[in-house]
Structures are given as C-alpha cells and as structure tokens.
Amino acid sequence: MKKLLSGLKPKSENMRENAEQGLSTLTELANTLVREAGVSFRNAHSVLGKLATQANEDDKSLDDLSSEDLQRASEDIIGEKVDISEEQFEKALDLDRSVKSRELEGGSSPKSVEKNLSNLREEVQDHKERIEERMDSLEESRERVLNFSEGD
C-alpha cells in the first residue's frame, strides 16, 4: 500500500474538473435554499435531487447549471419556485468558495487541511520519539541481560 501511495501524483487540474463535473457543491445550494428561501431541509434535498438527475441526463456540469434549471426542478418537486437570487445561486455553486467555507475541524478549507497536516506531523514526531525511547530501553535491557549472563 505504501508503495502504491508513494507513487501517486495528484493532478490539481483533473481534480478540479472532476469536482465540477460531480456536482459537488449541491449540498451548499441545499443549505442556501434552507437558509435564504425558507425551504424545508427535506424539500431542498428533493429539489436538488431532481436538479442533479436532470443535470446528469442533460450531461451538464456545475458551470452549465442555471437558476432557471433550479426553478424548473423546484416547480416539479414542490409546486413553486424558490426565492433565491441569481447571486445566491452562483455563490452556492462556487467551488472555491465552498471549499474555503469549510473551516472546521476535519474540513476541506486550505486552512483546516494545513492545521490537520500540522497536527498529524506532530503526532508522527511524538510516535517517533516514543519508539526511540522504547528502543533505547530495549537496548539497555539487552545489555543488562548480556552482562548478567557473562557474570555466571
């Protein structure tokens, strides 16, 4: 496994393209519908399920979606249009904004990732130090055993 992972070379341009194709910010759009338009959580997710299905059927990416697509899905699912502005719609689907907004423990924002990496580096260093201490202790024990056996 280590050999496999050490050979991986992430391609940020491919990662971004895949994230955009995968409709990865629809959760943020659902949160926006709940927060800004007063849509229930269940209805927001149902509307966006319809939007995602339609986007997949039409081979649309995030960049291809429009607020009109959202309004059609909303009318189909809850029988009315949702009250969010074009700006709110675009902000919710903005990939960079979505990633940066995840500044919480274990989140995907650059700041959170760097903090998590820093914590993991410290943890690895702590483990290395404990291993060294145990190795030293084992060596001392080995020497005592050898010294004891030589005294016989």
Rosetta blueprint (number, residue, H / E / L):
1 M L
2 K H
3 K H
4 L H
5 L H
6 S H
7 G L
8 L L
9 K L
10 P L
11 K L
12 S H
13 E H
14 N H
15 M H
16 R H
17 E H
18 N H
19 A H
20 E H
21 Q H
22 G L
23 L L
24 S L
25 T L
26 L H
27 T H
28 E H
29 L H
30 A H
31 N H
32 T H
33 L H
34 V H
35 R H
36 E H
37 A H
38 G L
39 V L
40 S L
41 F H
42 R H
43 N H
44 A H
45 H H
46 S H
47 V H
48 L H
49 G H
50 K H
51 L H
52 A H
53 T H
54 Q H
55 A H
56 N H
57 E H
58 D L
59 D L
60 K L
61 S L
62 L H
63 D H
64 D H
65 L L
66 S L
67 S H
68 E H
69 D H
70 L H
71 Q H
72 R H
73 A H
74 S H
75 E H
76 D H
77 I H
78 I H
79 G L
80 E L
81 K L
82 V L
83 D L
84 I L
85 S L
86 E H
87 E H
88 Q H
89 F H
90 E H
91 K H
92 A H
93 L H
94 D L
95 L H
96 D H
97 R H
98 S H
99 V H
100 K H
101 S L
102 R L
103 E L
104 L L
105 E L
106 G L
107 G L
108 S L
109 S L
110 P H
111 K H
112 S H
113 V H
114 E H
115 K H
116 N H
117 L H
118 S H
119 N H
120 L H
121 R H
122 E H
123 E H
124 V H
125 Q H
126 D H
127 H H
128 K H
129 E H
130 R H
131 I H
132 E H
133 E H
134 R H
135 M H
136 D H
137 S H
138 L H
139 E H
140 E H
141 S H
142 R H
143 E H
144 R H
145 V H
146 L H
147 N H
148 F H
149 S H
150 E H
151 G H
152 D L
